[in-house]
């Protein structure tokens, strides 16, 4: 299987970008794919820290936790050349997951331009929506694409020039409320309108659950059932969401049967 690059990108913090990245990375590793991860935010290093915590927790408890290989690339002079080198070295693996920084940079743009799949998590808020589209304050109809949508459009063009490839852009609605609130309906209508205009898929992502906040210090994920001492019905529902997301991403070679129960 040729290398498939997944880039998670959003210039808004607090959308669950790194949590989503790690869950996808661990799921692909558990499913038997050769998987690696790049963290391009050398200051926060959220994804790298998450996986370091995972390795340390497994060592303390004597556990065997599937963990993708991971490195951090520092932004600055020579960063784009290092990224290009890492992409060449990744040709022998199945999936490379890149967590881009929450800011615009030449390094982030270079990563997006080489992606096969771009995942943009957003919260169900018009504050987050403003990144990809501006709406009329009275009708909530979309007026024009936002600055991040323009950035992704440019990287799609760059990818087409580079090798003639295309990028599947997925907007992930994280932290969806279980209540059918008016805001949720308006967000859905605006996303439907914008997706037809600029070409992205929208998928439900990870709901707002307290369990995610407790995973990071131990580096755990929903898929580590044997290590979750307080496994509950809330975990069951969240695992179902994650499995649905993985199936909907339409990643090459993905088969739900490859993922352990």
C-alpha positions in Angstrom: 0.0 0.0 0.0 1.4 3.4 -0.9 2.0 5.9 1.9 -1.1 7.9 2.9 -0.5 11.2 4.7 -3.2 12.5 7.1 -2.7 16.1 8.2 -4.7 17.6 11.1 -5.0 21.3 10.7 -6.8 24.2 12.4 -5.6 27.6 13.5 -8.1 27.6 16.4 -7.1 26.0 19.7 -9.2 23.8 21.9 -10.9 21.8 19.1 -9.5 18.4 20.0 -7.0 18.3 17.2 -4.2 16.5 19.0 -6.6 14.1 20.8 -8.2 13.2 17.5 -4.7 12.7 15.9 -3.5 10.4 18.7 -6.7 8.3 18.6 -6.4 7.9 14.8 -2.7 7.0 15.1 -3.2 4.4 17.8 -6.2 2.9 16.0 -4.2 2.5 12.8 -1.3 0.9 14.8 -3.7 -1.5 16.6 -5.2 -2.4 13.2 -1.7 -3.6 12.1 -0.8 -0.7 9.8 2.8 0.7 9.9 2.1 4.1 11.3 4.1 7.2 12.3 3.3 10.6 13.6 4.9 14.1 13.2 4.3 16.9 15.6 5.1 20.2 13.9 4.4 22.4 17.0 7.7 22.3 18.7 6.6 24.7 21.4 3.4 23.0 22.7 4.3 19.5 21.5 0.9 18.2 22.6 0.9 15.2 20.3 4.5 14.3 21.2 3.8 14.8 24.9 0.7 12.6 24.7 2.7 9.7 23.1 5.6 10.2 25.6 3.1 10.0 28.4 1.8 6.8 26.8 5.2 5.2 26.7 6.0 6.2 30.3 2.7 4.9 31.6 3.1 1.6 29.8 6.6 1.2 31.2 5.4 1.9 34.8 2.5 -0.5 34.6 4.3 -3.2 32.5 1.7 -2.8 29.8 2.1 -3.4 26.0 0.4 -0.4 24.5 0.4 0.0 20.7 2.2 3.3 20.0 3.1 4.8 16.7 6.6 6.1 16.1 6.7 9.8 16.5 9.1 12.8 16.2 8.8 16.6 16.5 10.0 19.0 13.8 10.9 22.5 15.0 9.7 25.4 12.9 12.4 27.7 11.5 15.3 27.6 9.1 15.6 24.2 7.5 12.3 22.9 8.8 10.8 22.4 5.4 13.8 20.5 4.2 13.6 18.3 7.3 9.9 17.7 6.6 10.7 16.7 3.0 13.4 14.3 4.2 11.0 12.7 6.8 8.4 12.3 4.0 10.9 10.5 1.9 11.9 8.2 4.8 8.2 7.5 5.4 7.7 5.9 2.0 8.1 2.5 3.7 5.1 2.9 6.0 1.4 2.9 5.5 0.2 6.0 7.3 1.9 9.2 8.4 -0.2 11.5 10.6 0.9 15.1 10.9 -0.3 17.4 13.6 0.2 20.9 12.3 0.6 23.9 14.7 -2.4 26.1 15.5 -0.9 29.0 13.5 0.0 29.8 9.9 3.5 28.9 8.9 5.5 27.8 5.9 6.0 24.4 7.6 2.3 23.9 8.2 1.5 24.9 4.6 4.1 22.5 3.3 2.6 19.6 5.3 -0.9 20.4 4.2 0.2 20.5 0.5 1.6 16.9 0.7 -1.5 15.5 2.5 -3.9 12.9 1.1 -6.4 13.7 3.8 -6.8 16.9 5.7 -8.8 16.8 8.9 -10.0 20.1 10.4 -11.7 19.6 13.8 -14.0 22.4 14.9 -16.3 22.9 17.9 -20.0 23.4 17.2 -19.6 27.2 17.4 -19.7 30.0 14.9 -16.5 31.2 16.5 -14.8 28.1 15.1 -16.9 28.2 11.9 -15.5 31.7 11.2 -12.2 30.0 10.2 -13.7 28.4 7.2 -16.6 30.6 6.4 -18.2 34.0 7.2 -22.0 34.1 7.8 -24.7 36.8 7.7 -25.4 37.8 11.3 -29.2 37.9 10.7 -29.8 34.8 8.5 -26.6 32.8 9.3 -26.3 32.2 5.5 -22.7 31.8 4.3 -21.4 35.0 2.8 -17.9 33.8 1.7 -15.2 31.3 2.6 -13.0 32.1 5.6 -9.2 32.5 5.7 -8.5 28.9 6.6 -10.6 27.6 3.7 -8.6 29.8 1.4 -5.4 28.4 2.8 -6.5 24.8 2.2 -7.6 25.7 -1.3 -4.1 27.0 -2.0 -2.5 23.8 -0.7 -4.9 21.7 -2.8 -3.7 23.6 -5.8 -0.1 23.1 -4.7 -0.6 19.3 -4.3 -2.1 19.1 -7.8 0.9 21.0 -9.2 3.3 18.7 -7.3 2.1 15.3 -8.4 -1.4 15.7 -9.8 -2.9 14.3 -6.6 -6.0 15.4 -4.8 -6.7 16.1 -1.2 -9.8 14.8 0.7 -10.7 17.6 3.1 -12.8 16.5 6.1 -14.3 19.0 8.6 -14.8 17.2 11.8 -17.6 18.4 14.2 -16.1 17.7 17.6 -17.9 18.2 20.9 -21.4 18.0 19.4 -24.1 18.4 22.0 -26.5 15.5 22.3 -29.3 18.1 22.4 -30.9 19.1 19.1 -30.3 22.8 19.9 -31.0 25.7 17.5 -27.2 26.4 17.3 -26.5 22.9 16.2 -29.1 23.1 13.4 -27.8 26.4 12.2 -24.2 25.1 12.2 -25.3 22.1 10.2 -27.1 24.2 7.6 -24.1 26.5 7.3 -21.7 23.6 6.9 -23.9 22.0 4.3 -24.0 25.2 2.3 -20.3 25.8 2.6 -19.3 22.2 1.8 -21.1 22.4 -1.5 -19.3 25.7 -2.3 -15.7 24.8 -1.5 -15.7 21.0 -1.4 -15.2 19.4 1.9 -16.9 16.5 3.7 -18.3 17.0 7.2 -18.3 14.2 9.8 -19.4 13.9 13.4 -16.3 13.6 15.5 -15.7 13.2 19.3 -18.4 14.4 21.6 -17.7 16.5 24.7 -16.9 13.9 27.3 -15.0 14.2 30.6 -13.1 11.0 29.9 -10.9 12.7 27.2 -9.6 15.2 29.7 -8.2 12.4 31.9 -6.5 10.5 29.1 -3.6 12.8 28.4 -1.4 12.4 31.6 -1.4 8.6 31.1 -1.3 8.8 27.3 -4.3 6.5 27.1 -7.0 6.3 24.4 -10.5 4.9 24.1 -9.0 1.7 22.6 -6.9 0.8 25.6 -9.7 -1.0 27.4 -7.4 -3.2 29.4 -5.7 -0.2 30.9 -8.8 1.8 31.7 -9.5 0.9 35.3 -12.8 2.8 35.3 -14.3 1.6 32.0 -17.9 2.6 31.9 -20.9 3.0 29.6 -19.6 6.5 28.7 -16.5 4.8 27.2 -18.6 2.4 25.2 -20.5 5.3 23.6 -17.3 7.1 22.9 -15.7 4.0 21.3 -18.7 3.7 19.0 -18.2 7.3 17.9 -14.5 6.7 17.2 -15.2 3.5 15.2 -17.8 5.4 13.1 -15.3 8.2 12.5 -12.6 5.8 11.4 -15.0 4.1 9.0 -16.2 7.4 7.5 -12.7 8.7 6.8 -12.5 6.2 4.0 -8.8 5.5 4.5 -7.2 3.0 2.2 -7.1 -0.6 3.5 -9.3 0.2 6.5 -11.4 -2.6 7.7 -13.2 -2.3 11.1 -12.6 -6.0 11.7 -8.9 -5.3 12.0 -9.5 -3.3 15.1 -9.6 -5.4 18.3 -12.7 -5.1 20.5 
